[in-house]
Amino acid sequence: MATIRLYIDEDSMDRGLLRALRARGVDVITALDEGMIERSDADHLDHAVAQGRVLYTCNVADFYRLHSLFLTQGKFHAGLILAPQQRYSIGEQTRRLLKLVNTKSAEEMKNHMEFLQAWGE
């Protein structure tokens, strides 16, 4: 079972979150790591697709729309994880993301969208 690898867009990048995930063995890269700052949402999703990574973002509305557009166009993505902006602390985001990454496989995330709020206690 392949493990989920994450790509965090610039709306969701936080050093504390990144450190916490990496310290727990999660394979994660950011828009900053990849030179993707100030790119369009579609560019971020295309980059995540090219890297085979699940995209994590707090930009819920735009990526929900892109997910729907991808499916209607017959395109594929590695998955999306959406979280409402500034709703969760770094610790809470870390706990919920770890629960998701340790429960779902990369295969199960293909063309699938998850909401971070569903991964609470």
mmCIF file of the C-alpha atoms, coordinates in Angstrom:
data_MODEL
# 
_entry.id   MODEL 
# 
loop_
_atom_site.group_PDB 
_atom_site.id 
_atom_site.type_symbol 
_atom_site.label_atom_id 
_atom_site.label_alt_id 
_atom_site.label_comp_id 
_atom_site.label_asym_id 
_atom_site.label_entity_id 
_atom_site.label_seq_id 
_atom_site.pdbx_PDB_ins_code 
_atom_site.Cartn_x 
_atom_site.Cartn_y 
_atom_site.Cartn_z 
_atom_site.occupancy 
_atom_site.B_iso_or_equiv 
_atom_site.pdbx_formal_charge 
_atom_site.auth_seq_id 
_atom_site.auth_comp_id 
_atom_site.auth_asym_id 
_atom_site.auth_atom_id 
_atom_site.pdbx_PDB_model_num 
ATOM 1   C CA . MET A 1 1   ? 0.000   0.000  0.000   1.00 0.00 ? 1   MET A CA 1 
ATOM 2   C CA . ALA A 1 2   ? 1.605   3.260  -1.155  1.00 0.00 ? 2   ALA A CA 1 
ATOM 3   C CA . THR A 1 3   ? 1.779   6.041  1.396   1.00 0.00 ? 3   THR A CA 1 
ATOM 4   C CA . ILE A 1 4   ? 0.299   9.464  0.758   1.00 0.00 ? 4   ILE A CA 1 
ATOM 5   C CA . ARG A 1 5   ? 2.880   12.088 -0.164  1.00 0.00 ? 5   ARG A CA 1 
ATOM 6   C CA . LEU A 1 6   ? 1.780   15.683 0.437   1.00 0.00 ? 6   LEU A CA 1 
ATOM 7   C CA . TYR A 1 7   ? 2.182   18.938 -1.442  1.00 0.00 ? 7   TYR A CA 1 
ATOM 8   C CA . ILE A 1 8   ? 1.216   22.007 0.600   1.00 0.00 ? 8   ILE A CA 1 
ATOM 9   C CA . ASP A 1 9   ? 0.220   25.064 -1.416  1.00 0.00 ? 9   ASP A CA 1 
ATOM 10  C CA . GLU A 1 10  ? 1.220   28.580 -0.416  1.00 0.00 ? 10  GLU A CA 1 
ATOM 11  C CA . ASP A 1 11  ? -2.133  29.293 1.296   1.00 0.00 ? 11  ASP A CA 1 
ATOM 12  C CA . SER A 1 12  ? -1.444  26.535 3.808   1.00 0.00 ? 12  SER A CA 1 
ATOM 13  C CA . MET A 1 13  ? 2.326   26.620 4.295   1.00 0.00 ? 13  MET A CA 1 
ATOM 14  C CA . ASP A 1 14  ? 3.443   26.923 7.891   1.00 0.00 ? 14  ASP A CA 1 
ATOM 15  C CA . ARG A 1 15  ? 6.921   26.097 9.187   1.00 0.00 ? 15  ARG A CA 1 
ATOM 16  C CA . GLY A 1 16  ? 5.533   24.570 12.370  1.00 0.00 ? 16  GLY A CA 1 
ATOM 17  C CA . LEU A 1 17  ? 3.187   22.265 10.461  1.00 0.00 ? 17  LEU A CA 1 
ATOM 18  C CA . LEU A 1 18  ? 5.942   21.304 8.048   1.00 0.00 ? 18  LEU A CA 1 
ATOM 19  C CA . ARG A 1 19  ? 8.375   20.495 10.872  1.00 0.00 ? 19  ARG A CA 1 
ATOM 20  C CA . ALA A 1 20  ? 5.751   18.493 12.752  1.00 0.00 ? 20  ALA A CA 1 
ATOM 21  C CA . LEU A 1 21  ? 4.813   16.396 9.710   1.00 0.00 ? 21  LEU A CA 1 
ATOM 22  C CA . ARG A 1 22  ? 8.412   15.784 8.642   1.00 0.00 ? 22  ARG A CA 1 
ATOM 23  C CA . ALA A 1 23  ? 9.394   14.837 12.217  1.00 0.00 ? 23  ALA A CA 1 
ATOM 24  C CA . ARG A 1 24  ? 6.712   12.129 12.034  1.00 0.00 ? 24  ARG A CA 1 
ATOM 25  C CA . GLY A 1 25  ? 8.002   10.742 8.750   1.00 0.00 ? 25  GLY A CA 1 
ATOM 26  C CA . VAL A 1 26  ? 5.484   12.293 6.353   1.00 0.00 ? 26  VAL A CA 1 
ATOM 27  C CA . ASP A 1 27  ? 6.866   12.923 2.852   1.00 0.00 ? 27  ASP A CA 1 
ATOM 28  C CA . VAL A 1 28  ? 5.867   16.545 2.348   1.00 0.00 ? 28  VAL A CA 1 
ATOM 29  C CA . ILE A 1 29  ? 6.957   19.386 0.072   1.00 0.00 ? 29  ILE A CA 1 
ATOM 30  C CA . THR A 1 30  ? 5.678   22.946 -0.174  1.00 0.00 ? 30  THR A CA 1 
ATOM 31  C CA . ALA A 1 31  ? 5.042   25.511 -2.861  1.00 0.00 ? 31  ALA A CA 1 
ATOM 32  C CA . LEU A 1 32  ? 8.108   27.351 -1.552  1.00 0.00 ? 32  LEU A CA 1 
ATOM 33  C CA . ASP A 1 33  ? 10.300  24.225 -1.881  1.00 0.00 ? 33  ASP A CA 1 
ATOM 34  C CA . GLU A 1 34  ? 9.124   23.824 -5.462  1.00 0.00 ? 34  GLU A CA 1 
ATOM 35  C CA . GLY A 1 35  ? 9.396   27.461 -6.607  1.00 0.00 ? 35  GLY A CA 1 
ATOM 36  C CA . MET A 1 36  ? 5.620   27.704 -6.997  1.00 0.00 ? 36  MET A CA 1 
ATOM 37  C CA . ILE A 1 37  ? 4.953   30.933 -5.057  1.00 0.00 ? 37  ILE A CA 1 
ATOM 38  C CA . GLU A 1 38  ? 2.374   33.280 -6.623  1.00 0.00 ? 38  GLU A CA 1 
ATOM 39  C CA . ARG A 1 39  ? 1.203   30.693 -9.127  1.00 0.00 ? 39  ARG A CA 1 
ATOM 40  C CA . SER A 1 40  ? -2.444  29.998 -9.937  1.00 0.00 ? 40  SER A CA 1 
ATOM 41  C CA . ASP A 1 41  ? -4.470  27.367 -8.106  1.00 0.00 ? 41  ASP A CA 1 
ATOM 42  C CA . ALA A 1 42  ? -4.634  25.346 -11.326 1.00 0.00 ? 42  ALA A CA 1 
ATOM 43  C CA . ASP A 1 43  ? -0.813  25.483 -11.548 1.00 0.00 ? 43  ASP A CA 1 
ATOM 44  C CA . HIS A 1 44  ? -0.537  24.187 -7.977  1.00 0.00 ? 44  HIS A CA 1 
ATOM 45  C CA . LEU A 1 45  ? -2.888  21.300 -8.724  1.00 0.00 ? 45  LEU A CA 1 
ATOM 46  C CA . ASP A 1 46  ? -1.085  20.493 -11.975 1.00 0.00 ? 46  ASP A CA 1 
ATOM 47  C CA . HIS A 1 47  ? 2.240   20.505 -10.098 1.00 0.00 ? 47  HIS A CA 1 
ATOM 48  C CA . ALA A 1 48  ? 0.858   18.173 -7.422  1.00 0.00 ? 48  ALA A CA 1 
ATOM 49  C CA . VAL A 1 49  ? -0.417  15.873 -10.191 1.00 0.00 ? 49  VAL A CA 1 
ATOM 50  C CA . ALA A 1 50  ? 2.985   15.847 -11.920 1.00 0.00 ? 50  ALA A CA 1 
ATOM 51  C CA . GLN A 1 51  ? 4.628   14.968 -8.582  1.00 0.00 ? 51  GLN A CA 1 
ATOM 52  C CA . GLY A 1 52  ? 2.021   12.314 -7.687  1.00 0.00 ? 52  GLY A CA 1 
ATOM 53  C CA . ARG A 1 53  ? 1.223   14.186 -4.474  1.00 0.00 ? 53  ARG A CA 1 
ATOM 54  C CA . VAL A 1 54  ? -1.973  14.870 -2.567  1.00 0.00 ? 54  VAL A CA 1 
ATOM 55  C CA . LEU A 1 55  ? -2.501  18.622 -2.345  1.00 0.00 ? 55  LEU A CA 1 
ATOM 56  C CA . TYR A 1 56  ? -3.271  20.129 1.072   1.00 0.00 ? 56  TYR A CA 1 
ATOM 57  C CA . THR A 1 57  ? -4.860  23.589 1.053   1.00 0.00 ? 57  THR A CA 1 
ATOM 58  C CA . CYS A 1 58  ? -6.951  26.003 3.066   1.00 0.00 ? 58  CYS A CA 1 
ATOM 59  C CA . ASN A 1 59  ? -8.319  27.449 -0.167  1.00 0.00 ? 59  ASN A CA 1 
ATOM 60  C CA . VAL A 1 60  ? -11.473 25.332 0.021   1.00 0.00 ? 60  VAL A CA 1 
ATOM 61  C CA . ALA A 1 61  ? -13.779 27.016 -2.506  1.00 0.00 ? 61  ALA A CA 1 
ATOM 62  C CA . ASP A 1 62  ? -11.299 27.307 -5.375  1.00 0.00 ? 62  ASP A CA 1 
ATOM 63  C CA . PHE A 1 63  ? -9.939  23.770 -5.049  1.00 0.00 ? 63  PHE A CA 1 
ATOM 64  C CA . TYR A 1 64  ? -13.414 22.278 -4.632  1.00 0.00 ? 64  TYR A CA 1 
ATOM 65  C CA . ARG A 1 65  ? -14.259 23.932 -7.964  1.00 0.00 ? 65  ARG A CA 1 
ATOM 66  C CA . LEU A 1 66  ? -11.018 22.685 -9.563  1.00 0.00 ? 66  LEU A CA 1 
ATOM 67  C CA . HIS A 1 67  ? -11.741 19.141 -8.325  1.00 0.00 ? 67  HIS A CA 1 
ATOM 68  C CA . SER A 1 68  ? -15.159 19.223 -9.996  1.00 0.00 ? 68  SER A CA 1 
ATOM 69  C CA . LEU A 1 69  ? -13.661 20.669 -13.178 1.00 0.00 ? 69  LEU A CA 1 
ATOM 70  C CA . PHE A 1 70  ? -10.966 17.978 -13.289 1.00 0.00 ? 70  PHE A CA 1 
ATOM 71  C CA . LEU A 1 71  ? -13.555 15.207 -12.970 1.00 0.00 ? 71  LEU A CA 1 
ATOM 72  C CA . THR A 1 72  ? -15.853 16.646 -15.650 1.00 0.00 ? 72  THR A CA 1 
ATOM 73  C CA . GLN A 1 73  ? -12.863 16.983 -18.002 1.00 0.00 ? 73  GLN A CA 1 
ATOM 74  C CA . GLY A 1 74  ? -11.788 13.393 -17.374 1.00 0.00 ? 74  GLY A CA 1 
ATOM 75  C CA . LYS A 1 75  ? -8.528  14.520 -15.752 1.00 0.00 ? 75  LYS A CA 1 
ATOM 76  C CA . PHE A 1 76  ? -6.937  12.808 -12.774 1.00 0.00 ? 76  PHE A CA 1 
ATOM 77  C CA . HIS A 1 77  ? -5.277  14.078 -9.611  1.00 0.00 ? 77  HIS A CA 1 
ATOM 78  C CA . ALA A 1 78  ? -3.594  12.355 -6.661  1.00 0.00 ? 78  ALA A CA 1 
ATOM 79  C CA . GLY A 1 79  ? -6.117  13.756 -4.181  1.00 0.00 ? 79  GLY A CA 1 
ATOM 80  C CA . LEU A 1 80  ? -7.061  16.887 -2.286  1.00 0.00 ? 80  LEU A CA 1 
ATOM 81  C CA . ILE A 1 81  ? -7.280  17.629 1.420   1.00 0.00 ? 81  ILE A CA 1 
ATOM 82  C CA . LEU A 1 82  ? -9.244  20.787 2.173   1.00 0.00 ? 82  LEU A CA 1 
ATOM 83  C CA . ALA A 1 83  ? -9.237  22.666 5.486   1.00 0.00 ? 83  ALA A CA 1 
ATOM 84  C CA . PRO A 1 84  ? -11.057 25.889 6.390   1.00 0.00 ? 84  PRO A CA 1 
ATOM 85  C CA . GLN A 1 85  ? -8.533  28.699 6.789   1.00 0.00 ? 85  GLN A CA 1 
ATOM 86  C CA . GLN A 1 86  ? -7.433  29.500 10.351  1.00 0.00 ? 86  GLN A CA 1 
ATOM 87  C CA . ARG A 1 87  ? -9.855  27.025 11.878  1.00 0.00 ? 87  ARG A CA 1 
ATOM 88  C CA . TYR A 1 88  ? -7.295  24.624 13.324  1.00 0.00 ? 88  TYR A CA 1 
ATOM 89  C CA . SER A 1 89  ? -4.112  25.079 15.332  1.00 0.00 ? 89  SER A CA 1 
ATOM 90  C CA . ILE A 1 90  ? -0.870  23.624 13.963  1.00 0.00 ? 90  ILE A CA 1 
ATOM 91  C CA . GLY A 1 91  ? -1.182  20.771 16.463  1.00 0.00 ? 91  GLY A CA 1 
ATOM 92  C CA . GLU A 1 92  ? -4.740  20.011 15.390  1.00 0.00 ? 92  GLU A CA 1 
ATOM 93  C CA . GLN A 1 93  ? -3.835  20.135 11.689  1.00 0.00 ? 93  GLN A CA 1 
ATOM 94  C CA . THR A 1 94  ? -0.906  17.801 12.378  1.00 0.00 ? 94  THR A CA 1 
ATOM 95  C CA . ARG A 1 95  ? -3.066  15.301 14.313  1.00 0.00 ? 95  ARG A CA 1 
ATOM 96  C CA . ARG A 1 96  ? -5.784  15.261 11.680  1.00 0.00 ? 96  ARG A CA 1 
ATOM 97  C CA . LEU A 1 97  ? -3.374  15.008 8.739   1.00 0.00 ? 97  LEU A CA 1 
ATOM 98  C CA . LEU A 1 98  ? -1.477  12.170 10.445  1.00 0.00 ? 98  LEU A CA 1 
ATOM 99  C CA . LYS A 1 99  ? -4.718  10.309 11.064  1.00 0.00 ? 99  LYS A CA 1 
ATOM 100 C CA . LEU A 1 100 ? -5.676  10.670 7.391   1.00 0.00 ? 100 LEU A CA 1 
ATOM 101 C CA . VAL A 1 101 ? -2.199  9.772  6.049   1.00 0.00 ? 101 VAL A CA 1 
ATOM 102 C CA . ASN A 1 102 ? -2.046  6.721  8.326   1.00 0.00 ? 102 ASN A CA 1 
ATOM 103 C CA . THR A 1 103 ? -5.552  5.565  7.358   1.00 0.00 ? 103 THR A CA 1 
ATOM 104 C CA . LYS A 1 104 ? -5.840  6.180  3.605   1.00 0.00 ? 104 LYS A CA 1 
ATOM 105 C CA . SER A 1 105 ? -3.488  4.939  0.915   1.00 0.00 ? 105 SER A CA 1 
ATOM 106 C CA . ALA A 1 106 ? -2.244  6.975  -2.017  1.00 0.00 ? 106 ALA A CA 1 
ATOM 107 C CA . GLU A 1 107 ? -4.411  4.760  -4.227  1.00 0.00 ? 107 GLU A CA 1 
ATOM 108 C CA . GLU A 1 108 ? -7.531  5.531  -2.176  1.00 0.00 ? 108 GLU A CA 1 
ATOM 109 C CA . MET A 1 109 ? -6.886  9.270  -2.520  1.00 0.00 ? 109 MET A CA 1 
ATOM 110 C CA . LYS A 1 110 ? -6.741  9.305  -6.324  1.00 0.00 ? 110 LYS A CA 1 
ATOM 111 C CA . ASN A 1 111 ? -9.383  11.737 -7.649  1.00 0.00 ? 111 ASN A CA 1 
ATOM 112 C CA . HIS A 1 112 ? -10.728 11.935 -4.110  1.00 0.00 ? 112 HIS A CA 1 
ATOM 113 C CA . MET A 1 113 ? -11.308 14.941 -1.899  1.00 0.00 ? 113 MET A CA 1 
ATOM 114 C CA . GLU A 1 114 ? -11.165 14.847 1.895   1.00 0.00 ? 114 GLU A CA 1 
ATOM 115 C CA . PHE A 1 115 ? -12.166 17.554 4.340   1.00 0.00 ? 115 PHE A CA 1 
ATOM 116 C CA . LEU A 1 116 ? -9.840  17.912 7.328   1.00 0.00 ? 116 LEU A CA 1 
ATOM 117 C CA . GLN A 1 117 ? -12.794 18.372 9.689   1.00 0.00 ? 117 GLN A CA 1 
ATOM 118 C CA . ALA A 1 118 ? -13.822 14.755 9.049   1.00 0.00 ? 118 ALA A CA 1 
ATOM 119 C CA . TRP A 1 119 ? -10.543 13.545 10.615  1.00 0.00 ? 119 TRP A CA 1 
ATOM 120 C CA . GLY A 1 120 ? -11.044 14.755 14.188  1.00 0.00 ? 120 GLY A CA 1 
ATOM 121 C CA . GLU A 1 121 ? -11.238 12.709 17.370  1.00 0.00 ? 121 GLU A CA 1 
# 
